[in-house]
């Protein structure tokens, strides 16, 4: 299984999905002009590879800001995780946020309330 590595830009999130080293992470900002173009390879990789992983997946969400269009795509990704968990996968989400960023903390709590996926809220110091 090949890893997916996409460098972050000012507007687009960085991605590192490295099954060999158990790293599954989105990081940076998510304010893309074309959200579908940016997230299409990410979702395609998830759909193809996550169901083949037969161990616990810790998905690290380290986005420090996202826009409304990104929120919809993130929700789509979490729906996929929930479905995969319902089908026997073991996917957990680690939601990182700056300690003093109540908006990102609240966004994580809102997503956690929407889905039956294990969510861990992790404040950065």
Rosetta constraint file for C-alpha pairs under 8 A:
AtomPair CA 1 CA 19 HARMONIC 7.33 0.50
AtomPair CA 1 CA 49 HARMONIC 7.35 0.50
AtomPair CA 2 CA 18 HARMONIC 7.52 0.50
AtomPair CA 2 CA 19 HARMONIC 7.90 0.50
AtomPair CA 3 CA 16 HARMONIC 7.33 0.50
AtomPair CA 3 CA 17 HARMONIC 5.39 0.50
AtomPair CA 3 CA 18 HARMONIC 4.59 0.50
AtomPair CA 3 CA 19 HARMONIC 6.59 0.50
AtomPair CA 4 CA 15 HARMONIC 6.93 0.50
AtomPair CA 4 CA 16 HARMONIC 5.69 0.50
AtomPair CA 4 CA 17 HARMONIC 4.99 0.50
AtomPair CA 4 CA 18 HARMONIC 6.59 0.50
AtomPair CA 4 CA 42 HARMONIC 7.98 0.50
AtomPair CA 4 CA 45 HARMONIC 7.54 0.50
AtomPair CA 5 CA 14 HARMONIC 7.56 0.50
AtomPair CA 5 CA 15 HARMONIC 5.36 0.50
AtomPair CA 5 CA 16 HARMONIC 4.60 0.50
AtomPair CA 5 CA 17 HARMONIC 6.45 0.50
AtomPair CA 5 CA 18 HARMONIC 7.94 0.50
AtomPair CA 6 CA 14 HARMONIC 5.32 0.50
AtomPair CA 6 CA 15 HARMONIC 4.92 0.50
AtomPair CA 6 CA 16 HARMONIC 6.64 0.50
AtomPair CA 7 CA 13 HARMONIC 7.47 0.50
AtomPair CA 7 CA 14 HARMONIC 4.73 0.50
AtomPair CA 7 CA 15 HARMONIC 6.61 0.50
AtomPair CA 8 CA 12 HARMONIC 5.56 0.50
AtomPair CA 8 CA 13 HARMONIC 4.77 0.50
AtomPair CA 8 CA 14 HARMONIC 3.72 0.50
AtomPair CA 8 CA 15 HARMONIC 7.27 0.50
AtomPair CA 8 CA 27 HARMONIC 7.42 0.50
AtomPair CA 8 CA 28 HARMONIC 6.37 0.50
AtomPair CA 8 CA 29 HARMONIC 7.79 0.50
AtomPair CA 9 CA 13 HARMONIC 6.59 0.50
AtomPair CA 9 CA 14 HARMONIC 7.26 0.50
AtomPair CA 9 CA 28 HARMONIC 7.86 0.50
AtomPair CA 9 CA 29 HARMONIC 7.77 0.50
AtomPair CA 10 CA 28 HARMONIC 7.85 0.50
AtomPair CA 10 CA 29 HARMONIC 6.54 0.50
AtomPair CA 11 CA 29 HARMONIC 5.64 0.50
AtomPair CA 11 CA 30 HARMONIC 5.58 0.50
AtomPair CA 11 CA 31 HARMONIC 4.66 0.50
AtomPair CA 11 CA 32 HARMONIC 5.29 0.50
AtomPair CA 11 CA 33 HARMONIC 7.99 0.50
AtomPair CA 12 CA 28 HARMONIC 7.33 0.50
AtomPair CA 12 CA 29 HARMONIC 5.82 0.50
AtomPair CA 12 CA 30 HARMONIC 4.94 0.50
AtomPair CA 12 CA 31 HARMONIC 5.99 0.50
AtomPair CA 12 CA 32 HARMONIC 5.37 0.50
AtomPair CA 12 CA 38 HARMONIC 7.20 0.50
AtomPair CA 13 CA 26 HARMONIC 6.35 0.50
AtomPair CA 13 CA 27 HARMONIC 5.48 0.50
AtomPair CA 13 CA 28 HARMONIC 4.99 0.50
AtomPair CA 13 CA 29 HARMONIC 5.22 0.50
AtomPair CA 13 CA 30 HARMONIC 5.15 0.50
AtomPair CA 13 CA 63 HARMONIC 7.23 0.50
AtomPair CA 14 CA 26 HARMONIC 5.67 0.50
AtomPair CA 14 CA 27 HARMONIC 5.12 0.50
AtomPair CA 14 CA 28 HARMONIC 6.09 0.50
AtomPair CA 15 CA 24 HARMONIC 7.87 0.50
AtomPair CA 15 CA 25 HARMONIC 5.80 0.50
AtomPair CA 15 CA 26 HARMONIC 4.73 0.50
AtomPair CA 15 CA 27 HARMONIC 6.53 0.50
AtomPair CA 15 CA 42 HARMONIC 7.85 0.50
AtomPair CA 16 CA 23 HARMONIC 6.74 0.50
AtomPair CA 16 CA 24 HARMONIC 5.81 0.50
AtomPair CA 16 CA 25 HARMONIC 5.25 0.50
AtomPair CA 16 CA 26 HARMONIC 6.65 0.50
AtomPair CA 17 CA 22 HARMONIC 7.99 0.50
AtomPair CA 17 CA 23 HARMONIC 5.66 0.50
AtomPair CA 17 CA 24 HARMONIC 4.37 0.50
AtomPair CA 17 CA 25 HARMONIC 6.20 0.50
AtomPair CA 18 CA 22 HARMONIC 6.00 0.50
AtomPair CA 18 CA 23 HARMONIC 4.99 0.50
AtomPair CA 18 CA 24 HARMONIC 6.25 0.50
AtomPair CA 19 CA 23 HARMONIC 6.17 0.50
AtomPair CA 19 CA 24 HARMONIC 7.40 0.50
AtomPair CA 19 CA 53 HARMONIC 7.85 0.50
AtomPair CA 22 CA 57 HARMONIC 7.25 0.50
AtomPair CA 22 CA 58 HARMONIC 7.74 0.50
AtomPair CA 23 CA 58 HARMONIC 7.55 0.50
AtomPair CA 23 CA 59 HARMONIC 7.64 0.50
AtomPair CA 24 CA 57 HARMONIC 7.50 0.50
AtomPair CA 24 CA 58 HARMONIC 6.67 0.50
AtomPair CA 24 CA 59 HARMONIC 5.04 0.50
AtomPair CA 24 CA 60 HARMONIC 6.08 0.50
AtomPair CA 25 CA 59 HARMONIC 5.81 0.50
AtomPair CA 25 CA 60 HARMONIC 4.60 0.50
AtomPair CA 25 CA 61 HARMONIC 5.88 0.50
AtomPair CA 25 CA 62 HARMONIC 7.13 0.50
AtomPair CA 26 CA 60 HARMONIC 6.52 0.50
AtomPair CA 26 CA 61 HARMONIC 5.28 0.50
AtomPair CA 26 CA 62 HARMONIC 5.80 0.50
AtomPair CA 26 CA 63 HARMONIC 6.43 0.50
AtomPair CA 27 CA 61 HARMONIC 6.44 0.50
AtomPair CA 27 CA 62 HARMONIC 4.40 0.50
AtomPair CA 27 CA 63 HARMONIC 4.57 0.50
AtomPair CA 27 CA 64 HARMONIC 7.40 0.50
AtomPair CA 28 CA 62 HARMONIC 6.58 0.50
AtomPair CA 28 CA 63 HARMONIC 4.83 0.50
AtomPair CA 28 CA 64 HARMONIC 5.86 0.50
AtomPair CA 28 CA 65 HARMONIC 7.41 0.50
AtomPair CA 29 CA 63 HARMONIC 5.63 0.50
AtomPair CA 29 CA 64 HARMONIC 5.81 0.50
AtomPair CA 29 CA 65 HARMONIC 5.11 0.50
AtomPair CA 29 CA 66 HARMONIC 6.03 0.50
AtomPair CA 30 CA 63 HARMONIC 6.98 0.50
AtomPair CA 30 CA 65 HARMONIC 6.21 0.50
AtomPair CA 30 CA 66 HARMONIC 4.52 0.50
AtomPair CA 30 CA 67 HARMONIC 6.56 0.50
AtomPair CA 30 CA 70 HARMONIC 6.26 0.50
AtomPair CA 31 CA 35 HARMONIC 7.79 0.50
AtomPair CA 31 CA 65 HARMONIC 7.87 0.50
AtomPair CA 31 CA 66 HARMONIC 5.76 0.50
AtomPair CA 31 CA 67 HARMONIC 5.55 0.50
AtomPair CA 31 CA 70 HARMONIC 6.89 0.50
AtomPair CA 32 CA 38 HARMONIC 6.95 0.50
AtomPair CA 32 CA 70 HARMONIC 7.74 0.50
AtomPair CA 34 CA 38 HARMONIC 6.51 0.50
AtomPair CA 35 CA 39 HARMONIC 6.04 0.50
AtomPair CA 35 CA 69 HARMONIC 6.55 0.50
AtomPair CA 35 CA 70 HARMONIC 6.39 0.50
AtomPair CA 35 CA 73 HARMONIC 7.71 0.50
AtomPair CA 36 CA 40 HARMONIC 5.50 0.50
AtomPair CA 37 CA 41 HARMONIC 7.76 0.50
AtomPair CA 38 CA 42 HARMONIC 7.71 0.50
AtomPair CA 39 CA 43 HARMONIC 6.11 0.50
AtomPair CA 39 CA 73 HARMONIC 7.44 0.50
AtomPair CA 40 CA 44 HARMONIC 6.04 0.50
AtomPair CA 41 CA 45 HARMONIC 6.05 0.50
AtomPair CA 42 CA 46 HARMONIC 6.25 0.50
AtomPair CA 43 CA 47 HARMONIC 6.06 0.50
AtomPair CA 43 CA 77 HARMONIC 6.95 0.50
AtomPair CA 44 CA 48 HARMONIC 6.13 0.50
AtomPair CA 45 CA 49 HARMONIC 5.82 0.50
AtomPair CA 45 CA 50 HARMONIC 7.74 0.50
AtomPair CA 46 CA 50 HARMONIC 5.20 0.50
AtomPair CA 47 CA 51 HARMONIC 7.15 0.50
AtomPair CA 47 CA 80 HARMONIC 7.93 0.50
AtomPair CA 48 CA 52 HARMONIC 7.72 0.50
AtomPair CA 49 CA 53 HARMONIC 6.79 0.50
AtomPair CA 51 CA 84 HARMONIC 6.80 0.50
AtomPair CA 51 CA 89 HARMONIC 6.72 0.50
AtomPair CA 53 CA 57 HARMONIC 7.92 0.50
AtomPair CA 53 CA 89 HARMONIC 7.86 0.50
AtomPair CA 54 CA 89 HARMONIC 7.15 0.50
AtomPair CA 55 CA 89 HARMONIC 7.70 0.50
AtomPair CA 55 CA 90 HARMONIC 6.79 0.50
AtomPair CA 56 CA 89 HARMONIC 7.44 0.50
AtomPair CA 56 CA 90 HARMONIC 4.82 0.50
AtomPair CA 56 CA 91 HARMONIC 5.96 0.50
AtomPair CA 56 CA 92 HARMONIC 7.60 0.50
AtomPair CA 57 CA 90 HARMONIC 6.10 0.50
AtomPair CA 57 CA 91 HARMONIC 4.70 0.50
AtomPair CA 57 CA 92 HARMONIC 6.13 0.50
AtomPair CA 58 CA 91 HARMONIC 6.14 0.50
AtomPair CA 58 CA 92 HARMONIC 5.04 0.50
AtomPair CA 58 CA 93 HARMONIC 5.93 0.50
AtomPair CA 58 CA 94 HARMONIC 6.77 0.50
AtomPair CA 59 CA 91 HARMONIC 7.01 0.50
AtomPair CA 59 CA 92 HARMONIC 5.98 0.50
AtomPair CA 59 CA 93 HARMONIC 4.80 0.50
AtomPair CA 59 CA 94 HARMONIC 5.98 0.50
AtomPair CA 60 CA 93 HARMONIC 6.08 0.50
AtomPair CA 60 CA 94 HARMONIC 4.83 0.50
AtomPair CA 60 CA 95 HARMONIC 6.37 0.50
AtomPair CA 60 CA 96 HARMONIC 7.37 0.50
AtomPair CA 61 CA 93 HARMONIC 7.00 0.50
AtomPair CA 61 CA 94 HARMONIC 5.96 0.50
AtomPair CA 61 CA 95 HARMONIC 5.02 0.50
AtomPair CA 61 CA 96 HARMONIC 6.05 0.50
AtomPair CA 62 CA 95 HARMONIC 6.61 0.50
AtomPair CA 62 CA 96 HARMONIC 5.17 0.50
AtomPair CA 62 CA 97 HARMONIC 6.99 0.50
AtomPair CA 63 CA 96 HARMONIC 7.56 0.50
AtomPair CA 63 CA 97 HARMONIC 7.78 0.50
AtomPair CA 64 CA 97 HARMONIC 6.54 0.50
AtomPair CA 64 CA 98 HARMONIC 7.61 0.50
AtomPair CA 64 CA 104 HARMONIC 7.09 0.50
AtomPair CA 65 CA 104 HARMONIC 7.23 0.50
AtomPair CA 66 CA 70 HARMONIC 5.85 0.50
AtomPair CA 66 CA 71 HARMONIC 6.61 0.50
AtomPair CA 67 CA 71 HARMONIC 6.26 0.50
AtomPair CA 68 CA 72 HARMONIC 6.51 0.50
AtomPair CA 69 CA 73 HARMONIC 6.70 0.50
AtomPair CA 70 CA 74 HARMONIC 6.04 0.50
AtomPair CA 71 CA 75 HARMONIC 6.05 0.50
AtomPair CA 72 CA 76 HARMONIC 6.29 0.50
AtomPair CA 73 CA 77 HARMONIC 6.28 0.50
AtomPair CA 74 CA 78 HARMONIC 6.27 0.50
AtomPair CA 75 CA 79 HARMONIC 6.16 0.50
AtomPair CA 75 CA 111 HARMONIC 7.49 0.50
AtomPair CA 76 CA 80 HARMONIC 6.41 0.50
AtomPair CA 77 CA 81 HARMONIC 6.38 0.50
AtomPair CA 78 CA 82 HARMONIC 6.13 0.50
AtomPair CA 78 CA 115 HARMONIC 7.37 0.50
AtomPair CA 79 CA 83 HARMONIC 6.23 0.50
AtomPair CA 79 CA 115 HARMONIC 7.37 0.50
AtomPair CA 80 CA 84 HARMONIC 6.13 0.50
AtomPair CA 81 CA 85 HARMONIC 6.04 0.50
AtomPair CA 81 CA 91 HARMONIC 6.54 0.50
AtomPair CA 81 CA 117 HARMONIC 7.37 0.50
AtomPair CA 82 CA 86 HARMONIC 6.14 0.50
AtomPair CA 82 CA 115 HARMONIC 6.71 0.50
AtomPair CA 82 CA 116 HARMONIC 6.39 0.50
AtomPair CA 82 CA 117 HARMONIC 5.80 0.50
AtomPair CA 83 CA 87 HARMONIC 6.31 0.50
AtomPair CA 84 CA 88 HARMONIC 6.42 0.50
AtomPair CA 84 CA 89 HARMONIC 5.36 0.50
AtomPair CA 84 CA 90 HARMONIC 7.85 0.50
AtomPair CA 84 CA 91 HARMONIC 7.87 0.50
AtomPair CA 85 CA 89 HARMONIC 4.42 0.50
AtomPair CA 85 CA 90 HARMONIC 5.56 0.50
AtomPair CA 85 CA 91 HARMONIC 6.31 0.50
AtomPair CA 85 CA 117 HARMONIC 7.45 0.50
AtomPair CA 91 CA 117 HARMONIC 7.22 0.50
AtomPair CA 91 CA 118 HARMONIC 7.47 0.50
AtomPair CA 92 CA 117 HARMONIC 6.33 0.50
AtomPair CA 92 CA 118 HARMONIC 4.98 0.50
AtomPair CA 92 CA 119 HARMONIC 6.11 0.50
AtomPair CA 92 CA 120 HARMONIC 7.80 0.50
AtomPair CA 93 CA 117 HARMONIC 7.31 0.50
AtomPair CA 93 CA 118 HARMONIC 6.21 0.50
AtomPair CA 93 CA 119 HARMONIC 4.82 0.50
AtomPair CA 93 CA 120 HARMONIC 6.19 0.50
AtomPair CA 94 CA 119 HARMONIC 5.97 0.50
AtomPair CA 94 CA 120 HARMONIC 4.83 0.50
AtomPair CA 94 CA 121 HARMONIC 6.18 0.50
AtomPair CA 94 CA 122 HARMONIC 6.73 0.50
AtomPair CA 95 CA 108 HARMONIC 6.28 0.50
AtomPair CA 95 CA 119 HARMONIC 6.95 0.50
AtomPair CA 95 CA 120 HARMONIC 5.99 0.50
AtomPair CA 95 CA 121 HARMONIC 4.99 0.50
AtomPair CA 95 CA 122 HARMONIC 5.85 0.50
AtomPair CA 96 CA 121 HARMONIC 6.28 0.50
AtomPair CA 96 CA 122 HARMONIC 4.77 0.50
AtomPair CA 96 CA 123 HARMONIC 5.73 0.50
AtomPair CA 96 CA 124 HARMONIC 6.59 0.50
AtomPair CA 97 CA 101 HARMONIC 6.67 0.50
AtomPair CA 97 CA 104 HARMONIC 5.90 0.50
AtomPair CA 97 CA 105 HARMONIC 5.97 0.50
AtomPair CA 97 CA 121 HARMONIC 7.79 0.50
AtomPair CA 97 CA 122 HARMONIC 6.47 0.50
AtomPair CA 97 CA 123 HARMONIC 5.10 0.50
AtomPair CA 97 CA 124 HARMONIC 5.83 0.50
AtomPair CA 98 CA 104 HARMONIC 7.68 0.50
AtomPair CA 98 CA 105 HARMONIC 7.88 0.50
AtomPair CA 98 CA 123 HARMONIC 5.57 0.50
AtomPair CA 98 CA 124 HARMONIC 4.78 0.50
AtomPair CA 98 CA 125 HARMONIC 6.64 0.50
AtomPair CA 99 CA 123 HARMONIC 4.91 0.50
AtomPair CA 99 CA 124 HARMONIC 5.45 0.50
AtomPair CA 99 CA 125 HARMONIC 5.79 0.50
AtomPair CA 101 CA 105 HARMONIC 6.37 0.50
AtomPair CA 102 CA 106 HARMONIC 5.87 0.50
AtomPair CA 103 CA 107 HARMONIC 6.09 0.50
AtomPair CA 104 CA 108 HARMONIC 6.19 0.50
AtomPair CA 105 CA 109 HARMONIC 6.34 0.50
AtomPair CA 105 CA 121 HARMONIC 7.61 0.50
AtomPair CA 106 CA 110 HARMONIC 6.06 0.50
AtomPair CA 107 CA 111 HARMONIC 6.27 0.50
AtomPair CA 108 CA 112 HARMONIC 6.08 0.50
AtomPair CA 108 CA 121 HARMONIC 7.19 0.50
AtomPair CA 109 CA 113 HARMONIC 6.14 0.50
AtomPair CA 109 CA 121 HARMONIC 7.80 0.50
AtomPair CA 110 CA 114 HARMONIC 6.39 0.50
AtomPair CA 111 CA 115 HARMONIC 6.47 0.50
AtomPair CA 112 CA 116 HARMONIC 7.39 0.50
AtomPair CA 112 CA 117 HARMONIC 7.15 0.50
AtomPair CA 112 CA 118 HARMONIC 7.69 0.50
AtomPair CA 112 CA 119 HARMONIC 5.84 0.50
